[in-house]
Amino acid sequence: MTGTTPRYAVQRPTGSISTGRCREPSAPQVKKLIAESVTAKARELVRGLSD
């Protein structure tokens, strides 16, 4: 029971990052992805302001 349902619940929002583990490893990876996208947007804004 616990092996099947959490997998699909975790894999859909994160993509194919977490394979068979529970939600613990996916949370920091999601935060990392969000941080990367936020920093990328911040760099674009800084470039626009500097130009």
N, C-alpha and C positions, 0 to 999 in steps of 0.2 A: 504493500500500500504506500509506504513512505518513499519507495524508490522511484515510482512512476510519476505521481502527480506533481511533486515539487520541481522536477526536471523541466517539464513543459512550462510551468509558471515562471521559472527563472530564465529559460532560454529565450522566450519571446521578447521581453523588453531589452535584454542585454545583447541579443544577437546570438552568435555561436561561440561566445567566449567561454561560458561555463558548460562543461560536458556532462558529468554525472554527479556533481557535488551539490550540496545544499546551498542556501542563499548566502552563506557567509563569504565565500570568495568573490561572489558577483558584486556585492555592494561596493567594496573599494575600487573594483575595476570600473564600475559605472561612475563613481566619483571622479576617477582619473580621466575617463572619457569626457565628462562634463567640464572638468577643469581645463582640458586641452582645447575644447571648443570655445570656452569662455576666453582663454588667453589668445586664441587665434582671432576672435572677434575684437578683443581689446587692441591687438596689434593693428588690425585693419583701421580701427577708429583713430589710433595714434598716427598712422600713416596719412589718413585723410586730413587730420588737423595740421600735421607738419607740412604737408604739401599745400 
